Amino acid sequence: MFRRKLIYLCFLGALWILKVLYLFRIVSLLFYLFLVLPVILFLMLQWQKRKVTMEVMNRNIMVEKEVPYAVQFLIENHSHLPIYRGEILLRYRNKASERWKKEWLYFTAETGSSVIKLQQVSKYSASLECIPVCANIYDMLGLFRATKWKKKTYQLRRIEIKVLPKLHALLEKLVRPNPSVMVEGERYSDHKGGDDPAQVFDIRTYQDGDRLNRIHWKMTVKKDELMVKEFGFPIDCSVLVLLDIGKWNKEEQQLKMQDALLEVALSISCQLVQEEQIHYLAWNVAEDSKIQRQRIASEEDFYLAAGSLLEACIRKQDVTTPAAYLSEYAQEQYSNIFYISASEKFEEDAGLLLENRKSAWLHLIQVGGTMKTQSELYQVSGVYPAQVSVEHLAKDMSNLLLWEGGASYEA
């Protein structure tokens, strides 16, 4: 803007010299016109500033990593004059990092309503925040600037962006039937009958093969035909997906490893949702050395848990996940436990789960590192180890055969 003013002053100086050297009336008119023009432009800009409103259209964004997303702003221009040049200053960062980045969004806008977008893409899954710090508009010559937003109110315009990891389709069914664990559900299916007499699912007419002890005698007398009770089908919530978020000293390593861990854990959880398998997704939280756990029964539950999990990745974790979980939920029984970790103490933590699994099938998924396949841990019945490399994550996830005892990977 200073450069434009300097050029304008030089132009006025040239007109003044022409006015002095040549006594043409047209030169004098041009000089006085351009002398008054900045005042007119300034007054018009101040009037236009009062007639223009700007607001953020999408304060909460959820997108998959490496997929472009747009931060959108709505410009309402009621001044009957177009905005020849406008700019919005954005500050954004990954919440796992303390470093803020700046970017200017430049735009022009006609009269009426206009939508402007800033396209972005994230390399890693993360919880991001974007703050529009200020917005400026300029006159047609770019000599003056009017600030539309004040810095003291920019916290009210904060934009939250949840970048989810890529979800990989798994070819095999994950949950292994466990005859050693009885399913005792507090909830029952609304569209499927079962054998739990604690809940009556439906009353229907008698069919060949129905058991006589299920005949509903009161309804039989009332309907004057044999009626039988169909019992409820308990919903199985005996599956646990336990994730150790981990702790790394270098920021780039932290982003890379946590991104891989989230891809594995959320891909498994998403697959369980598609299989209509209700389950728990649990992970470690830095504050108070606690475990955060969410029951997932639908896609809505899944995305809520994914958002909370991204927030947990912001802080460095000092909690040993299996020990913390067992201390908080020591009495619970599961049919299948999926443990995902990249910890250097992977075998030690897995051994702790093995001692306290209570007949559960134990699926151990190590992300990165080197699995000691000769370890006694992996020779125990009911333990299914698998390794996923960070460099070949998509390939290893597609080949993840937990029933078979591991993913195929390159040594």
matplotlib code that plots the C-alpha trace (Angstrom):
import matplotlib.pyplot as plt

x = [0.0, 2.9, 4.3, 0.9, 0.8, 4.4, 3.5, 0.4, 2.4, 4.9, 2.1, 0.7, 4.1, 4.4, 1.0, 2.0, 5.2, 3.2, 0.7, 3.6, 5.4, 2.4, -0.6, -3.1, -6.4, -6.9, -3.6, -4.8, -8.2, -6.5, -4.2, -7.0, -9.1, -6.4, -5.6, -9.2, -9.6, -7.9, -10.3, -13.3, -11.9, -11.3, -14.9, -16.3, -14.3, -15.5, -19.1, -18.6, -17.0, -20.3, -22.3, -20.1, -20.4, -18.2, -18.7, -17.4, -19.7, -18.2, -16.8, -16.6, -15.1, -14.5, -12.5, -10.2, -6.5, -5.0, -8.5, -8.8, -11.2, -12.3, -12.6, -15.6, -16.5, -19.8, -19.4, -22.5, -21.9, -24.8, -22.9, -23.8, -20.1, -17.9, -15.0, -12.0, -9.6, -10.1, -7.9, -8.4, -5.5, -5.7, -3.6, -3.7, -1.9, -2.0, -3.0, -0.2, 2.3, 2.9, 3.9, 1.3, 1.4, -0.1, -1.8, -3.5, -6.7, -7.3, -10.6, -12.9, -16.6, -19.5, -22.6, -24.9, -23.7, -20.4, -18.8, -15.0, -13.0, -9.5, -8.6, -6.3, -5.1, -3.5, -0.8, -1.6, -4.7, -5.0, -7.1, -6.5, -7.6, -7.9, -8.4, -9.4, -7.4, -8.5, -10.2, -9.4, -11.0, -9.3, -10.4, -10.2, -6.6, -5.4, -4.4, -6.5, -7.4, -10.4, -10.2, -13.5, -12.6, -11.0, -8.3, -9.9, -12.9, -11.1, -11.5, -15.3, -14.4, -12.3, -12.7, -12.2, -11.0, -10.9, -8.8, -9.5, -7.1, -7.7, -10.0, -8.9, -11.4, -10.5, -11.3, -12.0, -14.5, -12.6, -14.5, -13.7, -16.6, -15.6, -17.5, -15.8, -17.5, -21.3, -22.8, -24.9, -26.4, -28.4, -29.8, -31.6, -32.0, -35.1, -35.1, -33.8, -35.0, -32.9, -32.9, -32.7, -35.9, -35.3, -36.7, -39.7, -39.0, -42.3, -45.5, -46.5, -48.5, -47.1, -45.0, -43.7, -40.6, -41.4, -40.8, -43.8, -42.4, -42.6, -46.4, -48.1, -51.2, -53.0, -52.7, -53.6, -56.9, -57.6, -56.8, -58.2, -55.0, -51.5, -49.3, -45.6, -43.2, -40.0, -37.3, -34.9, -31.5, -28.9, -26.7, -23.0, -20.8, -18.0, -15.4, -12.7, -10.4, -7.6, -5.2, -1.9, -1.4, 2.3, 4.8, 7.6, 10.1, 10.3, 7.2, 7.5, 7.9, 4.9, 2.7, 3.7, 3.4, 0.1, -1.3, -0.5, -1.9, -5.1, -5.5, -5.2, -7.5, -10.2, -10.2, -10.8, -13.5, -15.2, -15.2, -16.8, -19.6, -20.2, -20.4, -23.0, -20.7, -21.1, -17.8, -15.7, -12.9, -10.5, -7.3, -4.9, -5.3, -2.5, -4.5, -4.8, -3.4, -6.8, -8.4, -11.0, -13.6, -16.5, -19.2, -19.7, -22.9, -23.4, -21.7, -22.5, -20.8, -17.8, -17.3, -17.8, -15.1, -12.8, -13.1, -12.3, -9.4, -7.9, -8.1, -6.3, -3.4, -2.6, -0.8, 2.2, 1.0, 2.8, 0.2, 0.8, -2.5, -3.0, -2.1, -4.4, -7.3, -7.1, -6.9, -10.1, -12.1, -10.7, -13.9, -15.1, -15.2, -14.6, -14.8, -12.2, -9.6, -7.7, -4.6, -2.9, 0.4, 3.8, 5.4, 8.9, 7.4, 4.8, 5.5, 5.5, 2.2, 0.7, 1.9, -0.1, -3.2, -2.6, -2.5, -5.8, -7.7, -10.2, -10.6, -10.8, -9.2, -6.3, -5.4, -2.1, -1.3, 2.2, 2.6, 6.2, 9.1, 10.2, 8.0, 9.8, 7.9, 9.7, 8.5, 6.6, 3.8, 2.8, 2.8, -0.1, -3.5, -5.9, -3.3, -3.2, -0.3, 0.0, 2.4, 1.7, 4.6, 4.2, 5.7, 3.3, 0.3, -2.4, -1.0, -0.6, -4.1, -5.7, -3.9, -4.7, -5.9, -6.2, -7.8, -4.9, -2.4, -1.0, -0.6, 1.7, 4.6, 8.1, 10.8]
y = [0.0, 2.4, 1.7, 2.7, 5.9, 6.8, 6.1, 8.3, 11.2, 10.9, 11.1, 14.2, 15.8, 15.2, 16.8, 19.8, 20.2, 20.1, 22.6, 25.0, 24.7, 24.6, 26.9, 24.4, 24.4, 20.7, 20.0, 22.2, 20.4, 17.0, 18.1, 19.3, 16.3, 13.8, 16.0, 15.7, 12.0, 10.4, 12.2, 11.0, 7.4, 7.5, 8.7, 6.1, 3.3, 4.3, 4.2, 0.9, -0.6, 0.0, -1.8, -4.9, -7.9, -11.0, -14.2, -17.8, -20.3, -23.6, -23.6, -27.4, -29.4, -33.2, -34.6, -37.5, -36.8, -35.9, -34.9, -31.1, -29.1, -25.5, -22.8, -20.7, -17.1, -15.3, -11.7, -9.6, -6.4, -3.9, -0.8, -1.0, -0.7, -3.8, -4.7, -4.2, -5.8, -7.6, -9.8, -12.1, -13.0, -16.6, -18.3, -22.0, -24.9, -28.6, -28.6, -31.2, -28.4, -25.0, -23.5, -21.2, -20.5, -17.5, -17.3, -14.4, -15.0, -12.4, -11.8, -9.5, -9.4, -8.0, -6.4, -8.8, -12.1, -13.8, -17.0, -17.2, -20.3, -21.2, -24.7, -26.7, -30.3, -32.1, -34.7, -36.2, -37.0, -34.3, -31.9, -28.5, -25.0, -22.0, -18.4, -15.5, -12.7, -9.7, -8.8, -5.7, -4.0, -1.4, 1.4, 1.0, 2.4, 0.6, 3.8, 3.2, 0.2, -0.4, -3.1, -5.0, -7.4, -6.4, -8.6, -8.7, -10.7, -13.2, -16.0, -16.0, -17.0, -20.0, -22.9, -26.5, -29.0, -32.8, -34.6, -38.3, -41.0, -43.1, -46.0, -49.3, -52.0, -55.3, -58.5, -60.8, -60.7, -59.5, -61.0, -64.6, -66.6, -67.3, -70.2, -69.6, -66.2, -65.9, -62.8, -61.0, -57.9, -55.2, -54.2, -56.4, -56.3, -54.6, -56.7, -60.1, -62.8, -65.0, -67.3, -65.0, -65.6, -62.3, -60.4, -61.2, -60.1, -61.0, -63.1, -65.0, -68.0, -71.5, -73.1, -76.6, -77.1, -74.5, -75.6, -76.3, -74.5, -71.2, -71.4, -68.2, -69.7, -66.5, -65.3, -68.8, -68.7, -65.1, -65.7, -69.3, -70.5, -71.6, -68.5, -68.7, -66.3, -65.4, -64.4, -61.5, -61.5, -59.9, -57.3, -58.4, -55.6, -57.9, -56.6, -54.2, -52.1, -50.8, -48.2, -47.1, -43.6, -43.5, -40.8, -39.5, -36.7, -35.5, -33.7, -35.2, -38.7, -38.1, -37.0, -40.0, -42.7, -41.5, -41.1, -44.8, -45.9, -44.0, -45.5, -49.1, -48.5, -46.6, -49.0, -51.9, -49.9, -48.9, -52.5, -53.6, -51.0, -52.3, -55.8, -54.4, -55.4, -53.1, -52.6, -50.4, -48.1, -47.1, -45.1, -43.4, -39.8, -37.8, -36.0, -37.8, -41.0, -42.1, -44.1, -42.6, -45.1, -44.9, -47.4, -47.6, -48.9, -46.7, -44.5, -41.4, -43.0, -43.8, -40.3, -38.8, -41.2, -40.3, -36.6, -37.3, -39.5, -36.8, -34.4, -36.9, -37.1, -33.4, -34.2, -36.4, -39.6, -40.8, -43.5, -47.2, -48.2, -51.9, -51.2, -48.1, -49.9, -53.0, -50.9, -49.1, -51.9, -54.9, -56.8, -56.7, -59.8, -59.7, -62.2, -60.4, -57.8, -55.9, -54.3, -51.7, -50.2, -49.0, -49.0, -50.3, -52.3, -53.9, -57.5, -56.4, -54.7, -57.6, -60.0, -58.0, -58.3, -62.0, -62.5, -60.7, -61.6, -64.0, -66.4, -63.5, -64.0, -61.6, -59.9, -58.1, -55.6, -54.0, -50.9, -50.5, -52.0, -55.7, -58.5, -61.3, -64.1, -66.7, -65.2, -67.5, -64.9, -65.7, -69.5, -69.3, -70.5, -67.7, -65.1, -63.8, -61.5, -59.2, -56.6, -53.5, -51.4, -47.7, -47.6, -50.4, -49.6, -49.8, -53.1, -54.7, -53.6, -55.2, -58.4, -58.3, -61.8, -61.9, -65.3, -66.7, -65.2, -62.2, -59.9, -60.6, -58.2, -57.8, -58.6]
z = [0.0, 0.7, -2.7, -4.3, -2.3, -3.4, -7.1, -6.7, -5.2, -8.0, -10.5, -8.7, -8.7, -12.5, -13.1, -10.9, -13.0, -16.2, -14.7, -13.9, -17.2, -19.4, -18.9, -20.5, -18.6, -19.0, -17.1, -14.2, -14.1, -14.1, -11.3, -9.0, -9.8, -8.8, -5.8, -4.5, -5.6, -2.6, -0.2, -2.2, -2.3, 1.5, 2.2, -0.1, 1.5, 5.0, 3.8, 2.0, 5.2, 7.0, 4.3, 4.1, 6.4, 6.6, 8.4, 8.6, 6.9, 8.2, 11.8, 12.1, 9.3, 9.2, 6.3, 5.4, 5.2, 1.8, 0.7, -0.1, 2.1, 2.0, 4.6, 3.4, 4.1, 3.2, 2.0, 2.1, 0.1, 0.3, -0.7, -4.4, -5.2, -5.9, -3.6, -5.9, -3.5, -0.1, 2.1, 5.1, 7.3, 8.6, 11.3, 11.5, 13.1, 14.1, 17.8, 18.4, 17.5, 19.0, 15.6, 13.9, 10.2, 8.4, 5.1, 3.3, 1.4, -1.4, -3.0, -5.0, -4.5, -6.5, -4.9, -3.0, -1.6, -2.5, -1.2, -1.1, -0.3, 0.8, -0.3, 2.1, 2.4, 5.4, 5.1, 8.5, 10.4, 13.1, 15.0, 13.4, 14.2, 12.0, 13.2, 10.9, 12.5, 10.5, 7.2, 5.1, 2.1, -0.1, -2.4, -6.2, -6.3, -3.3, -1.5, 1.7, 3.8, 6.1, 8.7, 9.0, 11.9, 15.2, 16.6, 20.1, 18.8, 16.5, 19.1, 18.3, 14.7, 15.5, 13.0, 14.1, 11.5, 12.2, 9.6, 9.9, 8.8, 5.8, 6.5, 5.0, 4.0, 5.6, 3.7, 6.6, 9.4, 12.5, 15.5, 16.2, 17.9, 21.5, 23.1, 26.4, 26.9, 27.5, 26.0, 28.6, 27.0, 28.7, 25.3, 22.8, 19.0, 17.6, 14.4, 15.3, 17.7, 19.9, 22.9, 25.9, 28.0, 29.9, 27.0, 24.7, 21.1, 19.5, 19.8, 16.6, 15.5, 16.1, 13.4, 13.0, 15.0, 17.7, 21.3, 23.4, 26.4, 24.4, 23.9, 25.2, 26.8, 27.5, 23.9, 22.6, 24.5, 23.4, 19.7, 19.7, 18.0, 19.2, 19.8, 20.8, 22.3, 20.4, 22.9, 22.6, 21.0, 23.3, 21.6, 22.0, 23.4, 24.4, 21.9, 23.0, 20.7, 22.9, 21.4, 22.9, 21.4, 22.4, 23.1, 20.8, 21.3, 17.7, 16.3, 12.8, 14.3, 16.6, 13.7, 11.5, 14.1, 15.6, 12.1, 11.4, 14.8, 14.2, 10.7, 12.1, 15.1, 13.3, 10.3, 12.7, 14.5, 11.2, 10.1, 13.3, 12.8, 9.3, 10.7, 13.2, 16.1, 19.0, 20.7, 23.0, 21.6, 24.4, 24.4, 26.9, 28.0, 29.4, 32.1, 35.4, 33.9, 32.9, 30.0, 27.8, 26.4, 24.1, 23.3, 19.5, 18.1, 15.0, 12.5, 14.6, 17.6, 15.5, 14.2, 17.7, 19.0, 16.1, 17.0, 20.6, 19.7, 17.5, 20.5, 22.7, 20.2, 20.9, 24.2, 24.8, 26.5, 29.7, 30.5, 30.0, 28.3, 29.3, 33.0, 33.2, 31.5, 33.7, 36.8, 35.8, 34.2, 36.0, 36.4, 32.7, 30.5, 26.7, 23.9, 21.7, 22.5, 19.8, 21.1, 18.8, 19.8, 18.6, 22.0, 22.6, 25.5, 23.2, 24.4, 28.1, 27.7, 25.7, 28.4, 30.9, 28.8, 28.4, 32.2, 32.6, 29.4, 31.1, 28.1, 25.6, 22.2, 22.1, 18.8, 19.1, 16.3, 16.4, 14.3, 13.1, 15.0, 14.7, 16.0, 17.8, 16.2, 18.3, 21.5, 23.9, 23.9, 20.3, 20.9, 23.4, 22.3, 21.6, 20.9, 17.3, 16.5, 13.5, 12.4, 10.3, 8.8, 8.5, 5.0, 3.7, 5.9, 3.2, 1.9, 5.4, 6.5, 3.4, 4.3, 7.9, 8.7, 12.5, 12.5, 10.6, 13.0, 11.4, 8.4, 5.5, 5.6, 4.3, 6.9]

ax = plt.figure().add_subplot(projection="3d")
ax.plot(x, y, z, "-o")
ax.set_aspect("equal")
plt.show()
